[in-house]
């Protein structure tokens, strides 16, 4: 499973309503796996299809941050899952002129 959480560090609160797309790298490009928007707590738990095991691969989370940052209208986070299964949580900490991310729990 892959989940995310967006925090607006300038406001000191979760970023609700951020559109997110999850994609997996394939030979010919990127394949969309899921999409949605963060909830009132800034979380999105429904990107990964329910009942589908997580396989190894390279993934990309695409965040539409245009409503929160004039400088970064979109943030892309590319990460690698070396072994399938498990839960990968990838938060985004967003500020007007910067962002950071990490592997959460």
N, CA, C and O of each residue as an XYZ file, in Angstrom:
420
protein
N       0.839     -1.167      0.000
C       0.000      0.000      0.000
C       0.892      1.241      0.000
O       1.956      1.254      0.619
N       0.452      2.263     -0.690
C       1.143      3.553     -0.727
C       0.154      4.630     -0.305
O      -0.941      4.743     -0.854
N       0.569      5.422      0.690
C      -0.263      6.520      1.187
C       0.587      7.778      1.261
O       1.812      7.724      1.154
N      -0.090      8.926      1.448
C       0.621     10.195      1.570
C      -0.094     11.110      2.543
O      -1.225     10.850      2.953
N       0.584     12.180      2.903
C       0.076     13.165      3.848
C       0.726     14.484      3.457
O       1.945     14.539      3.296
N      -0.049     15.535      3.303
C       0.503     16.833      2.928
C       0.269     17.810      4.074
O      -0.853     17.989      4.548
N       1.363     18.436      4.505
C       1.290     19.432      5.569
C       1.737     20.778      5.024
O       2.777     20.876      4.371
N       0.953     21.813      5.291
C       1.278     23.175      4.883
C       2.052     23.796      6.043
O       1.452     24.240      7.023
N       3.374     23.831      5.938
C       4.189     24.307      7.045
C       4.073     25.820      7.248
O       4.319     26.302      8.353
N       3.710     26.570      6.228
C       3.532     28.014      6.373
C       2.306     28.320      7.230
O       2.297     29.288      7.991
N       1.280     27.495      7.104
C       0.052     27.689      7.867
C       0.046     26.889      9.173
O      -0.751     27.149     10.074
N       0.953     25.907      9.253
C       1.018     25.071     10.444
C      -0.159     24.131     10.579
O      -0.630     23.859     11.683
N      -0.644     23.623      9.416
C      -1.797     22.713      9.471
C      -1.803     21.794      8.250
O      -1.051     22.012      7.299
N      -2.644     20.779      8.279
C      -2.742     19.871      7.125
C      -3.234     20.616      5.889
O      -3.960     21.605      5.988
N      -2.828     20.125      4.735
C      -3.241     20.715      3.458
C      -4.367     19.869      2.866
O      -4.117     18.822      2.267
N      -5.586     20.321      3.033
C      -6.753     19.607      2.520
C      -6.980     19.960      1.058
O      -6.668     21.068      0.624
N      -7.525     19.014      0.301
C      -7.929     19.270     -1.077
C      -6.813     19.276     -2.102
O      -7.021     19.752     -3.218
N      -5.634     18.764     -1.767
C      -4.532     18.705     -2.732
C      -4.724     17.483     -3.624
O      -4.809     16.360     -3.126
N      -4.792     17.691     -4.927
C      -4.944     16.583     -5.875
C      -3.613     15.840     -5.987
O      -2.551     16.451     -6.105
N      -3.692     14.498     -5.946
C      -2.503     13.652     -5.995
C      -2.743     12.519     -6.987
O      -3.831     11.946     -7.043
N      -1.713     12.204     -7.768
C      -1.763     11.067     -8.689
C      -0.598     10.145     -8.356
O       0.527     10.602     -8.152
N      -0.873      8.842     -8.303
C       0.164      7.829     -8.104
C       0.381      7.112     -9.428
O      -0.568      6.644    -10.057
N       1.656      7.031     -9.847
C       1.999      6.375    -11.104
C       3.132      5.383    -10.878
O       3.931      5.532     -9.953
N       3.190      4.368    -11.738
C       4.276      3.385    -11.703
C       5.020      3.465    -13.031
O       4.411      3.551    -14.098
N       6.357      3.436    -12.944
C       7.173      3.493    -14.160
C       7.075      2.161    -14.901
O       7.261      1.092    -14.320
N       6.783      2.252    -16.184
C       6.736      1.092    -17.081
C       7.730      1.351    -18.209
O       8.322      2.428    -18.275
N       7.911      0.402    -19.069
C       8.863      0.566    -20.181
C       8.589      1.793    -21.026
O       9.518      2.502    -21.412
N       7.333      2.050    -21.314
C       6.961      3.130    -22.224
C       6.612      4.437    -21.519
O       6.139      5.372    -22.165
N       6.833      4.522    -20.221
C       6.495      5.754    -19.505
C       5.876      5.446    -18.155
O       6.268      4.494    -17.481
N       4.908      6.257    -17.769
C       4.274      6.143    -16.464
C       2.840      5.653    -16.618
O       2.099      6.124    -17.480
N       2.461      4.703    -15.773
C       1.109      4.140    -15.754
C       0.401      4.639    -14.505
O       0.895      4.449    -13.394
N      -0.755      5.277    -14.678
C      -1.505      5.766    -13.524
C      -2.083      4.589    -12.736
O      -2.721      3.698    -13.298
N      -1.847      4.608    -11.430
C      -2.343      3.569    -10.531
C      -3.564      4.065     -9.762
O      -4.530      3.328     -9.566
N      -3.507      5.329     -9.328
C      -4.614      5.887     -8.556
C      -4.523      7.401     -8.497
O      -3.492      7.993     -8.814
N      -5.624      8.012     -8.083
C      -5.668      9.463     -7.923
C      -6.719      9.806     -6.893
O      -7.632      9.027     -6.620
N      -6.569     10.976     -6.336
C      -7.518     11.447     -5.338
C      -7.081     12.791     -4.808
O      -6.187     13.429     -5.364
N      -7.720     13.227     -3.719
C      -7.380     14.496     -3.077
C      -7.260     14.267     -1.581
O      -7.935     13.409     -1.012
N      -6.392     15.044     -0.955
C      -6.200     14.900      0.478
C      -7.461     15.290      1.237
O      -8.205     16.178      0.819
N      -7.689     14.610      2.363
C      -8.861     14.881      3.191
C      -8.602     16.068      4.126
O      -7.575     16.736      4.003
N      -9.507     16.330      5.043
C      -9.382     17.474      5.959
C      -8.129     17.388      6.822
O      -7.629     18.410      7.292
N      -7.618     16.172      7.033
C      -6.397     15.969      7.819
C      -5.149     15.959      6.932
O      -4.051     15.674      7.410
N      -5.317     16.270      5.635
C      -4.194     16.299      4.705
C      -3.741     14.927      4.238
O      -2.688     14.805      3.612
N      -4.515     13.899      4.532
C      -4.122     12.517      4.219
C      -4.860     11.976      2.995
O      -5.977     12.386      2.680
N      -4.197     11.047      2.324
C      -4.811     10.333      1.206
C      -4.407      8.869      1.324
O      -3.248      8.502      1.132
N      -5.402      8.045      1.645
C      -5.149      6.624      1.908
C      -5.684      5.711      0.806
O      -5.559      4.490      0.902
N      -6.271      6.281     -0.228
C      -6.967      5.465     -1.227
C      -6.283      5.463     -2.592
O      -6.932      5.174     -3.597
N      -4.999      5.777     -2.651
C      -4.291      5.777     -3.936
C      -4.070      4.374     -4.470
O      -4.166      4.138     -5.675
N      -3.776      3.446     -3.577
C      -3.475      2.068     -3.984
C      -4.774      1.283     -4.078
O      -5.595      1.346     -3.164
N      -4.978      0.539     -5.170
C      -6.220     -0.226     -5.327
C      -6.398     -1.250     -4.206
O      -5.502     -2.048     -3.935
N      -7.535     -1.219     -3.576
C      -7.842     -2.111     -2.463
C      -7.714     -3.578     -2.881
O      -8.189     -3.974     -3.945
N      -7.072     -4.369     -2.036
C      -6.935     -5.793     -2.297
C      -5.830     -6.163     -3.264
O      -5.636     -7.344     -3.552
N      -5.090     -5.170     -3.777
C      -4.001     -5.420     -4.724
C      -2.677     -5.404     -3.974
O      -2.365     -4.418     -3.307
N      -1.887     -6.481     -4.066
C      -0.593     -6.467     -3.384
C       0.381     -5.487     -4.044
O       0.381     -5.312     -5.262
N       1.203     -4.859     -3.213
C       2.203     -3.915     -3.712
C       3.371     -4.690     -4.301
O       3.960     -5.539     -3.632
N       3.705     -4.400     -5.545
C       4.831     -5.041     -6.227
C       6.022     -4.083     -6.241
O       5.855     -2.868     -6.139
N       7.211     -4.639     -6.367
C       8.417     -3.817     -6.468
C       8.346     -2.964     -7.727
O       7.721     -3.350     -8.715
N       8.990     -1.803     -7.683
C       9.028     -0.931     -8.850
C       9.359      0.491     -8.478
O       9.596      0.806     -7.312
N       9.373      1.353     -9.487
C       9.609      2.776     -9.291
C       8.274      3.492     -9.421
O       7.533      3.282    -10.381
N       7.978      4.333     -8.451
C       6.690      5.014     -8.383
C       6.898      6.525     -8.350
O       7.966      7.019     -7.988
N       5.836      7.247     -8.742
C       5.865      8.707     -8.700
C       4.553      9.202     -8.101
O       3.467      8.806     -8.524
N       4.680     10.065     -7.118
C       3.540     10.799     -6.584
C       3.594     12.198     -7.189
O       4.609     12.885     -7.083
N       2.500     12.617     -7.822
C       2.409     13.949     -8.430
C       1.377     14.753     -7.650
O       0.204     14.383     -7.590
N       1.821     15.852     -7.055
C       0.964     16.706     -6.239
C       0.676     17.992     -6.992
O       1.605     18.654     -7.454
N      -0.594     18.359     -7.125
C      -0.967     19.650     -7.710
C      -0.955     20.668     -6.572
O      -1.915     20.764     -5.808
N       0.121     21.415     -6.463
C       0.295     22.370     -5.371
C       0.049     23.809     -5.815
O       0.393     24.745     -5.093
N      -0.535     23.994     -6.978
C      -0.723     25.333     -7.547
C      -1.559     26.250     -6.663
O      -1.359     27.464     -6.693
N      -2.482     25.717     -5.882
C      -3.314     26.554     -5.016
C      -2.578     26.960     -3.738
O      -3.050     27.827     -3.002
N      -1.424     26.340     -3.470
C      -0.698     26.595     -2.222
C       0.663     27.223     -2.411
O       1.234     27.762     -1.463
N       1.190     27.164     -3.617
C       2.527     27.700     -3.859
C       2.592     28.299     -5.257
O       2.367     27.602     -6.247
N       2.898     29.584     -5.337
C       3.069     30.221     -6.647
C       4.372     29.789     -7.301
O       4.494     29.830     -8.526
N       5.341     29.377     -6.500
C       6.652     29.001     -7.018
C       6.704     27.542     -7.461
O       7.328     27.233     -8.476
N       6.061     26.641     -6.722
C       6.023     25.216     -7.052
C       4.587     24.809     -7.376
O       3.873     24.364     -6.478
N       4.143     24.945     -8.613
C       2.773     24.581     -8.951
C       2.532     23.067     -8.929
O       1.392     22.611     -8.837
N       3.621     22.299     -9.015
C       3.511     20.845     -8.990
C       4.757     20.284     -8.303
O       5.867     20.773     -8.510
N       4.556     19.261     -7.494
C       5.675     18.564     -6.862
C       5.597     17.108     -7.277
O       4.547     16.476     -7.158
N       6.715     16.574     -7.767
C       6.813     15.165     -8.142
C       7.817     14.481     -7.226
O       8.947     14.943     -7.070
N       7.398     13.385     -6.626
C       8.287     12.599     -5.772
C       8.402     11.212     -6.386
O       7.418     10.479     -6.486
N       9.608     10.866     -6.792
C       9.876      9.553     -7.387
C      10.611      8.722     -6.346
O      11.587      9.186     -5.755
N      10.151      7.502     -6.120
C      10.762      6.631     -5.122
C      10.704      5.189     -5.589
O       9.929      4.833     -6.477
N      11.532      4.376     -4.980
C      11.661      2.984     -5.402
C      11.237      2.042     -4.276
O      11.629      2.206     -3.121
N      10.433      1.064     -4.643
C      10.051     -0.027     -3.746
C      10.852     -1.243     -4.197
O      10.628     -1.770     -5.287
N      11.765     -1.677     -3.377
C      12.646     -2.789     -3.763
C      12.012     -4.158     -3.512
O      12.298     -5.117     -4.228
N      11.161     -4.246     -2.507
C      10.459     -5.500     -2.217
C       8.986     -5.208     -2.108
O       8.582     -4.238     -1.466
N       8.181     -6.040     -2.732
C       6.741     -5.850     -2.700
C       6.172     -6.072     -1.315
O       6.873     -6.493     -0.395
N       4.898     -5.784     -1.182
C       4.226     -5.929      0.102
C       4.513     -4.733      0.985
O       5.257     -3.829      0.605
N       3.935     -4.734      2.129
C       4.193     -3.672      3.089
C       3.440     -2.391      2.793
O       2.583     -2.327      1.912
N       3.795     -1.370      3.564
C       3.135     -0.075      3.486
C       4.201      0.999      3.328
O       5.132      1.067      4.130
N       4.080      1.829      2.315
C       4.983      2.933      2.081
C       4.193      4.227      2.230
O       3.253      4.488      1.479
N       4.589      5.031      3.210
C       3.943      6.311      3.475
C       4.933      7.412      3.116
O       6.037      7.459      3.657
N       4.535      8.306      2.194
C       5.442      9.335      1.678
C       4.797     10.705      1.909
O       4.003     11.159      1.086
N       5.133     11.367      3.025
C       4.580     12.688      3.313
C       5.256     13.788      2.502
O       6.394     13.646      2.055
N       4.532     14.881      2.326
C       5.055     16.084      1.681
C       4.857     17.242      2.651
O       3.736     17.519      3.078
N       5.960     17.923      2.998
C       5.902     19.127      3.821
C       6.086     20.299      2.869
O       7.134     20.435      2.237
N       5.073     21.139      2.770
C       5.041     22.174      1.740
C       5.118     23.569      2.353
O       4.422     23.873      3.322
N       5.965     24.405      1.780
C       6.096     25.811      2.163
C       6.020     26.645      0.881
O       6.138     26.089     -0.211
N       5.828     27.944      0.985
C       5.701     28.760     -0.231
C       6.895     28.658     -1.180
O       6.711     28.693     -2.397
N       8.107     28.534     -0.654
C       9.287     28.504     -1.506
C      10.172     27.296     -1.254
O      11.384     27.347     -1.467
N       9.566     26.219     -0.803
C      10.337     24.999     -0.572
C       9.423     23.847     -0.179
O       8.259     24.042      0.170
N       9.976     22.654     -0.243
C       9.251     21.473      0.209
C      10.264     20.414      0.609
O      11.428     20.462      0.212
N       9.800     19.459      1.403
C      10.639     18.324      1.762
C       9.758     17.092      1.881
O       8.535     17.185      1.983
N      10.404     15.944      1.867
C       9.688     14.689      1.940
C      10.580     13.662      2.631
O      11.777     13.887      2.809
N      10.001     12.558      3.010
C      10.729     11.482      3.659
C       9.867     10.228      3.605
O       8.690     10.297      3.250
N      10.441      9.093      3.953
C       9.641      7.882      4.080
C       9.089      7.843      5.487
O       9.833      7.734      6.461
N       7.796      7.934      5.580
C       7.130      7.924      6.887
C       6.801      6.516      7.317
O       7.256      5.535      6.730
N       6.006      6.446      8.348
C       5.597      5.128      8.866
C       4.102      5.052      8.982
O       3.567      4.024      9.398
